[in-house]
Amino acid sequence: MEQRSVADIDDLTAFLARLAGLLLRSSGEGAHLIERAVVDSARAFGGVASLLLVPEAAALTVTAADGSTRTVIEHGSRRSSASTRSPRSNRSSPKCGQAGPESRRPTAG
């Protein structure tokens, strides 16, 4: 008899998203192989996964053993926006309809 682990929904989703991204980046073909690997891995940890695969991306829905569900999008060509955060600039950008500081000139009086 095979022993199975049960994973937390967040841990399982993060693992499966990383797996799908790795497989997308390393394979130009074989979407059915990507789906099989992710679905089988989810099952091994007591969950269920479904994928919608498009060129260089996957929408992944994961359901844990307790019934909780998460859906994420994983990009093969780059990291998904959910997993990367870019630092904010210290400069303030002009609001729509306002000129930036470099375009403000003193007026002759």
C-alpha positions in Angstrom: 0.0 0.0 0.0 1.3 3.4 -1.0 1.5 6.0 1.8 0.3 9.5 0.9 1.0 12.9 2.5 -1.6 15.6 2.9 -0.3 19.1 2.1 -1.6 22.6 3.2 -3.3 24.4 0.3 -0.8 27.2 0.2 2.2 24.9 0.2 0.7 22.6 -2.3 -0.2 25.5 -4.7 3.2 27.0 -4.4 4.9 23.7 -5.2 2.7 22.9 -8.1 3.0 26.4 -9.6 6.8 26.1 -9.4 6.6 22.7 -11.0 4.4 23.9 -13.8 6.6 26.9 -14.4 9.7 24.8 -14.6 8.1 22.4 -17.0 6.8 25.2 -19.2 10.3 26.8 -19.3 12.0 23.5 -20.2 9.6 22.2 -22.8 8.5 23.6 -26.1 6.0 20.8 -26.6 4.2 18.2 -24.6 1.4 20.0 -22.8 -0.1 16.6 -21.9 3.1 15.7 -20.1 3.1 18.9 -18.1 -0.5 18.3 -17.1 0.1 14.7 -16.1 3.2 15.6 -14.0 1.3 18.4 -12.1 -1.9 16.4 -11.6 0.0 13.3 -10.4 2.1 15.4 -8.0 -1.1 17.0 -6.6 -2.6 13.6 -6.1 0.5 12.3 -4.3 0.0 15.1 -1.7 -3.7 14.5 -1.2 -4.9 17.2 -3.6 -6.4 17.6 -7.0 -5.1 19.9 -9.7 -6.5 21.1 -13.1 -4.6 23.1 -15.7 -5.4 25.3 -18.6 -2.3 25.4 -20.7 -1.6 28.1 -23.3 1.7 28.9 -25.0 4.2 29.8 -22.2 1.6 30.0 -19.4 -0.8 27.9 -17.3 -3.8 28.6 -15.2 -3.6 26.2 -12.3 -6.5 25.3 -10.0 -5.6 23.3 -6.9 -8.0 21.7 -4.4 -6.6 20.4 -1.1 -7.9 17.4 0.8 -9.9 19.7 3.1 -11.8 21.2 0.1 -10.1 24.6 0.0 -9.2 25.8 -3.5 -6.6 28.2 -5.0 -6.2 29.3 -8.6 -2.9 30.8 -9.9 -1.4 31.8 -13.2 2.2 30.6 -13.9 4.2 32.0 -16.7 6.9 29.9 -18.3 8.9 32.7 -19.9 9.1 34.7 -16.7 8.1 34.6 -13.1 4.5 35.2 -12.4 3.5 38.6 -11.0 2.2 36.8 -7.9 5.6 35.4 -7.0 7.8 38.5 -7.8 7.5 42.0 -6.4 9.5 44.9 -7.7 10.7 47.5 -5.3 8.9 50.8 -5.5 10.8 53.8 -6.7 11.4 56.7 -4.2 10.5 59.2 -7.0 6.9 60.3 -7.2 5.5 60.1 -10.7 3.1 62.7 -12.0 -0.5 62.0 -11.9 -2.6 61.9 -15.1 -2.9 65.4 -16.5 0.0 66.8 -14.5 3.4 67.6 -15.7 6.5 66.1 -14.1 9.0 68.2 -12.1 11.4 68.3 -15.1 8.8 70.1 -17.3 8.0 72.8 -14.7 9.7 76.1 -15.6 9.5 79.4 -13.8 7.5 81.9 -15.6 8.7 85.4 -16.3 6.8 87.9 -14.3 
